[in-house]
Amino acid sequence: MRQTNDQTLKEALYAFLNTNEKVKNKLFLAKINDFWQSKMGASITRYTTNVELKKHTLYFTITSAPLRHELSFSKEKIKEMMNEMLGESFVEEVVIR
């Protein structure tokens, strides 16, 4: 006899992601990279060399000093945009270096 599952596939995947932080970070980092490129455009993406997500902190490495200074004023807005795109309050801090 077959067993019936009370969980949908979506619920099972969410349960897996909530128990496996490493996989969740990698999935969110991929989403953030795609979102960053589409939302910020080619001019800002060209100066972005590295995007990292470690322990709920999002790190952007920007090669242009004037752009880095300009983006430092928008850290809170970037954090809100990323959390809204991810669908949960995951990013706690944004560091632009």
C-alpha positions in Angstrom: 0.0 0.0 0.0 1.1 3.5 -0.7 1.4 6.1 2.0 -0.4 9.4 1.5 1.5 12.6 2.1 -0.2 15.4 3.9 2.4 17.9 2.6 2.5 19.5 -0.8 5.7 19.8 -2.6 5.9 23.5 -1.9 5.5 22.9 1.8 8.1 20.1 1.8 10.6 22.4 0.0 10.0 25.3 2.5 10.5 22.8 5.4 13.8 21.6 3.8 15.0 25.2 3.3 14.1 26.2 6.9 16.1 23.3 8.3 19.1 23.7 6.0 20.6 27.2 6.4 23.5 26.5 4.0 21.2 25.7 1.0 18.9 28.6 1.9 21.8 31.0 1.9 22.9 29.8 -1.6 19.4 30.0 -3.0 18.9 33.5 -1.6 22.3 34.6 -2.9 21.4 33.5 -6.4 18.1 35.4 -6.2 19.9 38.5 -4.9 22.5 38.4 -7.7 19.7 38.2 -10.3 17.7 40.9 -8.6 20.8 43.2 -8.3 21.6 42.9 -12.0 18.1 43.5 -13.1 17.2 46.3 -10.6 20.5 48.3 -10.6 21.3 48.1 -14.2 24.5 47.6 -16.2 26.2 50.8 -14.9 26.2 49.7 -11.2 26.6 46.0 -12.0 29.8 46.7 -13.9 31.4 48.1 -10.7 30.1 45.3 -8.5 32.8 42.6 -8.3 31.5 40.4 -5.5 28.3 39.7 -3.6 28.3 37.6 -0.5 25.7 36.6 2.1 27.1 35.5 5.5 25.0 35.1 8.6 22.2 37.4 7.4 24.6 40.1 6.4 24.8 41.0 2.7 28.3 42.2 1.5 28.7 44.1 -1.8 32.2 44.8 -3.2 32.2 47.9 -5.3 35.3 49.0 -7.2 34.3 52.6 -7.7 34.8 54.8 -4.7 32.2 57.5 -5.7 29.6 54.8 -6.3 30.5 53.0 -3.1 30.0 56.4 -1.2 26.7 57.0 -3.0 25.4 53.5 -2.2 26.4 53.8 1.4 23.6 56.3 1.9 21.1 53.7 0.5 22.0 50.7 2.7 18.6 50.7 4.5 16.7 51.0 1.2 18.8 48.1 -0.3 18.1 46.0 2.7 14.3 46.6 2.4 14.4 45.9 -1.3 16.2 42.6 -0.8 14.0 41.4 2.0 10.9 42.3 0.0 12.2 40.4 -3.0 13.0 37.4 -0.8 9.6 37.4 0.8 10.9 37.4 4.4 13.1 39.5 6.7 16.3 37.6 6.1 18.9 40.3 5.4 19.7 42.1 8.7 22.6 44.3 7.5 24.1 45.5 4.3 27.9 46.2 4.1 29.3 48.0 1.1 33.0 47.7 0.7 
